[in-house]
Amino acid sequence: MSRIFYYVTFFVLAGSMFAAAQGTDAPPSDAGTVSESEIQAMEQRLATISDPAARLFFQANIHRAKGELEQALQTLAQLNVHHAHDPRWITRSELLSAKLYLDMGMTNQADVTARQVEFLNEGTEAAETARLFREKINQVNEKSAASE
């Protein structure tokens, strides 16, 4: 289990560093659907959350809503490092990481992360979510290839 944890942590950090090196500041694919008042409501809700792992996960979602994708990945890396023992949040963190990679146009990293979630959680709802997300990634790749 610890090997997997270190692999996951390394992968999230490496992806974050790669994104920083690329200067990727593109807004998430669902940007524009979250208003400033909704973000303020999310931040107010964050203040009421006492579970440290949940706070980090929620904070990462706020960063994503603001279009701060690198910061969202860094926040998820903190969650993975400090709460690796809590399976409720690790799987959610990895799925959100995959979404962030896709938002950043990093389809290979998104697919690898989703595939990892699917493999490590075989037979669960998380695995099915990851499988469906991988289908979405494939559609994005096909659409991109068609437009070239």
DAPENOR-V113538 format. One record per helix or strand. SS is the DSSP state (~ for helix, > for strand). FROM is the first residue (numbers start at 1). TO is the last residue. Records with the same first field share a line. If there is no record, write none. Layout:
# DAPENOR-V113538
SS=FROM-TO  FROM-TO
This chain:
# DAPENOR-V113538
~=2-22  36-46  52-66  69-82  87-103  107-120  125-147
